[in-house]
Amino acid sequence: MDTGARLLAFSADDIRKGKACSGSQVLCIFAERSPVLAAPESSGIIRSPEQHIDHRPQLRGGTAAYHLGLFLASAIWASTFINIKVVLLQLPPNTIAFLRFLVACPAMGVYLLCTRQPAIRRQDWLRLAACGLTGATLYNFLQNQGLRYAGSTDAAILAAMAPVFLALLAWLLFKERISRLQTLGIVVALAGSALVATNGSLAGFALNPLRLYGDSLVLLTGLSWAVYSILVKSLLERYPATTVLAYTTFAGTLFLLPLSLTELPINFAAVTLSGWLNIIYLGLFASALTYLIWNLALSRIPVVTAAAYIYLIPVLTAVMVAVIYRQLPGRYIVVGGLVVLLGTYLASKQGSAGGGMKGIAK
């Protein structure tokens, strides 16, 4: 997922009650929707959710409008795998990521000012920088580099495996017990990803090594996102999710700058109007507007229900590729994609052991 960039948010109820959030409870949903809110910067204190005044706009049209918003956000994220492939014909990958976030930053800043979000305190800057490095910089570096060689549909499928990596990290780092169902899901998801990457034949390793390389980079975005989701947990307990999103975006943009400089010189005059429009689309819509829509929807729609829309992203990407390029995915990609989604769903189910990530540093 893109989550271009979606954050992994935790159950709001668990956070409010002071419970640790299990890695299997974390869902790949746009940045930041935990409604845990902080007081304005000037107050010098952190308020409880009940004390904070929510300045966020609301969607009209009842529950149906929020479901429509979730679908729209998922569709936009699905399209990014195609948009990035288009822009890669005109600009190098790191520069695309930097320009995308550079466009998103002013929009995020305006939103922070209009909604009077609190600033991140100095003692949290280091953790925030780590979140920006893993959730924005590294994620988009791996995704864009991988999309140079991976197909849009392949990438959408493999990027959906973030919950699998999260469950594994929770087990390795925090000794969280993994249920048999989750173990089965991890094995199934990994098998499905291998089927997608090799196109159903081990000969794919030798016949198309660049495609395998690209698929592997995209697959690693899930690991990057899993690390990010662990790092961001304590910030989501102290600040509004949209605040964490915005400052993570700012930090990620700073880290992307030196990576983009390594690709100089670039002939920006050769970039077509279509290329610039795609950059603006990626920044304003896929990295700003969708995050806001998703956050608003999550304030009214249960997290578990919203997760179903995340699983639509690879499907929507495949449909878009078929419609735009008249290119149907191969049978192994279809079968492997279904296997990945099934495995990811099982891996994200909370085991009976529970436990949570008790070792997360505050």
C-alpha positions as CSV (number, residue, x, y, z in Angstrom):
1,M,0.0,0.0,0.0
2,D,1.2,3.3,-0.7
3,T,0.7,3.8,2.3
4,G,2.7,6.1,-0.5
5,A,2.0,6.4,2.2
6,R,-0.3,5.2,4.7
7,L,0.4,5.0,8.4
8,L,-0.3,2.0,10.5
9,A,-2.8,3.1,13.1
10,F,-3.7,1.4,16.3
11,S,-7.0,0.7,17.9
12,A,-8.3,3.9,19.4
13,D,-10.1,2.1,22.2
14,D,-7.0,0.2,23.2
15,I,-4.9,3.4,23.3
16,R,-7.6,5.2,25.3
17,K,-7.7,2.4,27.8
18,G,-3.9,2.4,28.1
19,K,-3.5,-1.1,26.6
20,A,-0.6,-2.1,24.5
21,C,-1.5,-2.6,20.9
22,S,-0.8,-6.0,19.4
23,G,1.2,-6.0,16.2
24,S,-1.7,-8.1,14.7
25,Q,-4.1,-5.3,15.6
26,V,-2.3,-2.7,13.5
27,L,-3.9,-2.2,10.2
28,C,-2.5,-0.6,7.1
29,I,-4.7,2.4,6.9
30,F,-3.7,5.8,5.9
31,A,-1.9,7.7,8.1
32,E,-3.0,8.2,11.2
33,R,-6.3,7.9,12.3
34,S,-6.1,7.3,15.9
35,P,-8.3,10.0,17.5
36,V,-5.9,10.3,20.5
37,L,-5.6,14.1,20.7
38,A,-3.2,16.5,22.3
39,A,-3.6,19.9,23.8
40,P,-2.5,23.0,21.8
41,E,1.2,23.8,22.1
42,S,0.7,26.9,24.2
43,S,-0.9,24.9,27.0
44,G,2.2,22.9,27.8
45,I,0.1,19.8,28.7
46,I,-1.3,16.8,27.0
47,R,-5.0,16.5,27.3
48,S,-7.2,13.4,27.3
49,P,-9.3,12.8,24.2
50,E,-12.4,14.0,26.1
51,Q,-10.8,17.4,26.8
52,H,-9.7,18.1,23.3
53,I,-11.9,20.1,20.9
54,D,-11.9,18.4,17.5
55,H,-11.5,21.0,14.8
56,R,-11.6,18.6,12.0
57,P,-14.2,19.1,9.3
58,Q,-17.0,16.5,8.9
59,L,-18.3,14.8,5.8
60,R,-22.0,15.3,5.0
61,G,-24.2,12.5,3.9
62,G,-24.1,10.1,6.9
63,T,-22.3,6.8,7.0
64,A,-22.5,6.3,3.3
65,A,-20.3,9.4,2.7
66,Y,-17.6,8.0,4.9
67,H,-17.7,4.6,3.1
68,L,-17.5,6.5,-0.2
69,G,-14.5,8.4,1.2
70,L,-12.7,5.1,2.2
71,F,-13.3,3.7,-1.3
72,L,-12.1,6.9,-2.9
73,A,-8.9,6.9,-0.8
74,S,-8.2,3.2,-1.7
75,A,-8.8,3.9,-5.4
76,I,-6.3,6.9,-5.3
77,W,-3.7,4.8,-3.5
78,A,-4.2,2.0,-6.0
79,S,-3.6,4.4,-8.9
80,T,-0.3,5.6,-7.5
81,F,1.4,2.4,-8.7
82,I,0.5,3.4,-12.2
83,N,1.2,7.2,-11.7
84,I,4.7,6.5,-10.5
85,K,5.4,4.1,-13.4
86,V,4.4,7.0,-15.8
87,V,6.6,9.6,-14.1
88,L,9.5,7.2,-14.0
89,L,9.8,7.6,-17.8
90,Q,10.7,11.3,-17.2
91,L,12.3,11.6,-13.8
92,P,14.5,9.4,-11.6
93,P,12.9,7.6,-8.6
94,N,14.3,9.5,-5.7
95,T,13.5,12.9,-7.3
96,I,9.9,11.7,-7.8
97,A,9.6,10.9,-4.1
98,F,11.1,14.2,-3.1
99,L,8.9,16.3,-5.4
100,R,5.8,14.4,-4.3
101,F,6.4,15.1,-0.6
102,L,7.5,18.6,-1.4
103,V,4.1,19.2,-2.9
104,A,2.4,17.6,0.0
105,C,4.2,19.6,2.7
106,P,2.4,23.0,2.2
107,A,-1.0,21.2,2.1
108,M,-0.1,19.5,5.4
109,G,1.1,22.7,6.9
110,V,-2.1,24.6,6.0
111,Y,-4.2,21.8,7.5
112,L,-2.2,22.0,10.8
113,L,-2.7,25.7,11.0
114,C,-6.4,25.6,10.1
115,T,-7.2,22.9,12.6
116,R,-4.9,24.2,15.3
117,Q,-2.9,21.0,15.8
118,P,-0.3,20.8,18.5
119,A,3.4,20.9,17.7
120,I,5.7,17.9,18.4
121,R,7.7,18.5,21.6
122,R,11.5,18.6,21.5
123,Q,11.9,15.3,23.4
124,D,10.0,13.5,20.6
125,W,12.0,14.9,17.7
126,L,14.4,11.9,17.5
127,R,11.6,9.4,17.4
128,L,9.7,11.5,14.9
129,A,12.9,11.6,12.7
130,A,13.0,7.8,12.8
131,C,9.4,7.7,11.8
132,G,10.0,10.0,8.8
133,L,13.1,8.0,7.8
134,T,11.3,4.6,7.8
135,G,7.7,5.5,7.0
136,A,8.3,8.1,4.4
137,T,11.9,8.2,3.1
138,L,12.8,4.5,3.1
139,Y,9.4,3.3,2.1
140,N,9.2,5.6,-0.9
141,F,12.8,5.0,-1.9
142,L,12.1,1.2,-2.0
143,Q,8.8,1.6,-3.7
144,N,10.0,3.9,-6.5
145,Q,13.2,2.0,-7.1
146,G,11.3,-1.2,-7.2
147,L,8.7,0.2,-9.7
148,R,11.5,0.8,-12.2
149,Y,11.4,-3.0,-12.8
150,A,8.2,-4.4,-11.1
151,G,4.8,-4.2,-12.7
152,S,2.1,-2.0,-11.2
153,T,-0.1,-5.0,-10.2
154,D,2.8,-7.0,-8.8
155,A,3.9,-4.0,-6.7
156,A,0.4,-3.4,-5.3
157,I,0.1,-7.1,-4.3
158,L,3.5,-7.3,-2.6
159,A,3.2,-4.0,-0.8
160,A,0.0,-5.3,0.8
161,M,2.1,-7.6,3.0
162,A,3.0,-5.1,5.6
163,P,0.8,-6.7,8.3
164,V,2.8,-10.0,7.8
165,F,6.1,-8.2,8.5
166,L,4.5,-6.5,11.5
167,A,3.4,-9.8,13.0
168,L,6.9,-11.2,12.5
169,L,8.6,-8.2,14.1
170,A,6.2,-8.3,17.1
171,W,7.2,-11.9,17.6
172,L,10.9,-11.3,17.1
173,L,11.3,-8.1,19.1
174,F,8.6,-8.3,21.7
175,K,8.1,-12.0,22.1
176,E,4.4,-11.7,21.1
177,R,2.9,-15.1,20.7
178,I,1.7,-15.8,17.2
179,S,-1.3,-18.1,16.9
180,R,-1.5,-21.0,14.6
181,L,-3.8,-19.1,12.3
182,Q,-1.4,-16.2,12.1
183,T,1.5,-18.6,11.4
184,L,-0.5,-20.2,8.6
185,G,-1.3,-16.7,7.2
186,I,2.4,-15.7,7.2
187,V,3.4,-18.9,5.4
188,V,0.6,-18.5,2.9
189,A,1.4,-14.8,2.2
190,L,5.0,-15.6,1.7
191,A,4.2,-18.4,-0.7
192,G,1.8,-16.1,-2.6
193,S,4.5,-13.4,-2.9
194,A,6.9,-16.0,-4.3
195,L,4.3,-17.0,-6.8
196,V,3.8,-13.4,-7.9
197,A,7.6,-12.6,-8.0
198,T,8.5,-15.7,-10.0
199,N,5.4,-15.7,-12.2
200,G,4.9,-19.3,-11.3
201,S,8.3,-20.6,-12.5
202,L,11.7,-20.7,-10.9
203,A,13.0,-20.0,-14.3
204,G,11.9,-16.5,-13.7
205,F,14.9,-15.9,-11.5
206,A,17.2,-16.4,-14.5
207,L,14.9,-15.1,-17.3
208,N,14.0,-11.8,-15.7
209,P,16.3,-10.9,-12.8
210,L,15.5,-7.2,-12.9
211,R,11.8,-7.9,-12.4
212,L,12.6,-10.1,-9.4
213,Y,14.9,-7.4,-8.1
214,G,12.1,-4.8,-8.4
215,D,9.6,-7.1,-6.7
216,S,12.0,-7.7,-3.9
217,L,12.4,-4.0,-3.3
218,V,8.7,-3.4,-3.2
219,L,8.3,-6.4,-0.8
220,L,10.8,-4.7,1.5
221,T,8.4,-1.7,1.8
222,G,6.3,-3.9,4.0
223,L,9.3,-4.4,6.4
224,S,10.0,-0.6,6.4
225,W,6.3,0.1,7.2
226,A,6.3,-2.5,10.0
227,V,9.3,-0.9,11.6
228,Y,7.7,2.5,11.2
229,S,4.4,1.3,12.8
230,I,6.3,0.2,15.9
231,L,8.2,3.4,16.2
232,V,5.1,5.6,15.7
233,K,3.1,3.9,18.4
234,S,4.2,6.0,21.3
235,L,3.7,9.2,19.3
236,L,0.1,8.2,18.5
237,E,-0.5,7.9,22.2
238,R,0.5,11.6,22.8
239,Y,-0.5,13.5,19.7
240,P,-3.4,13.6,17.1
241,A,-2.8,11.1,14.3
242,T,-2.9,13.9,11.7
243,T,-0.2,15.8,13.6
244,V,2.0,12.8,13.5
245,L,1.3,12.3,9.8
246,A,2.2,15.9,9.0
247,Y,5.4,16.1,10.9
248,T,6.5,12.6,9.6
249,T,5.9,14.0,6.1
250,F,8.1,17.0,6.9
251,A,10.9,14.8,8.3
252,G,10.7,12.4,5.4
253,T,11.0,15.2,2.9
254,L,14.2,16.4,4.5
255,F,15.7,12.9,4.3
256,L,14.6,12.6,0.7
257,L,16.4,15.7,-0.3
258,P,20.0,14.3,-0.3
259,L,18.8,11.2,-2.1
260,S,17.4,13.3,-4.8
261,L,20.6,15.4,-5.1
262,T,22.5,12.2,-6.0
263,E,20.4,12.0,-9.2
264,L,21.5,15.5,-10.5
265,P,21.8,16.8,-13.1
266,I,18.2,16.5,-14.2
267,N,16.6,18.1,-17.3
268,F,13.4,19.4,-15.7
269,A,12.6,21.3,-18.8
270,A,12.1,18.0,-20.6
271,V,9.3,16.9,-18.1
272,T,6.0,17.1,-19.9
273,L,2.8,18.7,-18.5
274,S,1.5,15.2,-17.9
275,G,4.5,14.4,-15.8
276,W,4.1,17.5,-13.6
277,L,0.4,16.9,-13.2
278,N,1.2,13.3,-12.0
279,I,3.6,14.8,-9.5
280,I,1.0,17.2,-8.2
281,Y,-1.6,14.4,-8.1
282,L,0.8,12.2,-6.1
283,G,1.5,15.0,-3.6
284,L,-1.9,16.7,-3.1
285,F,-4.2,13.8,-3.6
286,A,-2.3,10.6,-2.8
287,S,-0.2,12.0,0.0
288,A,-2.5,14.7,1.5
289,L,-6.1,14.7,0.6
290,T,-6.6,10.9,0.9
291,Y,-5.0,10.9,4.3
292,L,-7.4,13.6,5.5
293,I,-10.4,11.7,4.0
294,W,-9.3,8.5,5.6
295,N,-8.8,10.1,8.9
296,L,-12.2,11.6,8.9
297,A,-13.8,8.3,7.8
298,L,-12.0,6.4,10.6
299,S,-13.6,8.8,13.1
300,R,-17.0,7.3,12.2
301,I,-16.3,3.9,10.6
302,P,-14.9,0.9,12.7
303,V,-11.2,0.1,11.9
304,V,-12.0,-3.5,11.1
305,T,-14.5,-2.4,8.5
306,A,-12.0,0.1,7.0
307,A,-9.4,-2.6,6.7
308,A,-11.6,-4.3,4.0
309,Y,-11.0,-1.3,1.8
310,I,-7.2,-1.7,2.1
311,Y,-7.5,-5.2,0.6
312,L,-9.2,-3.7,-2.4
313,I,-6.0,-1.8,-3.4
314,P,-4.3,-4.6,-5.4
315,V,-7.6,-5.5,-7.0
316,L,-8.3,-1.9,-8.0
317,T,-4.7,-1.5,-9.4
318,A,-5.2,-4.6,-11.5
319,V,-8.5,-3.3,-12.9
320,M,-6.9,0.1,-13.7
321,V,-4.0,-1.5,-15.5
322,A,-6.5,-3.6,-17.5
323,V,-8.6,-0.6,-18.4
324,I,-5.8,1.9,-19.2
325,Y,-3.3,-0.4,-20.8
326,R,-5.5,-3.2,-22.0
327,Q,-3.2,-5.5,-20.1
328,L,-4.7,-8.4,-18.1
329,P,-2.6,-9.8,-15.3
330,G,-1.2,-13.3,-15.8
331,R,-2.9,-16.3,-14.1
332,Y,0.0,-16.7,-11.7
333,I,-0.2,-13.1,-10.6
334,V,-4.0,-13.4,-10.1
335,V,-3.6,-16.6,-8.1
336,G,-0.6,-15.4,-6.2
337,G,-2.4,-12.1,-5.5
338,L,-5.4,-13.9,-4.0
339,V,-3.1,-16.1,-1.9
340,V,-1.2,-13.0,-0.6
341,L,-4.4,-11.3,0.4
342,L,-5.7,-14.4,2.1
343,G,-2.4,-14.9,4.0
344,T,-2.2,-11.2,4.9
345,Y,-5.8,-11.3,6.2
346,L,-5.0,-14.4,8.4
347,A,-1.7,-12.9,9.6
348,S,-3.5,-9.7,10.7
349,K,-6.0,-11.6,12.8
350,Q,-5.3,-11.3,16.5
351,G,-4.2,-14.5,18.1
352,S,-5.8,-15.9,21.2
353,A,-2.6,-15.4,23.1
354,G,-2.8,-11.6,22.8
355,G,0.1,-10.1,24.6
356,G,0.7,-6.9,22.7
357,M,4.1,-5.3,22.0
358,K,5.1,-4.8,25.6
359,G,8.7,-3.9,24.9
360,I,8.0,-0.7,22.9
361,A,10.0,2.2,24.3
362,K,8.2,5.3,25.2
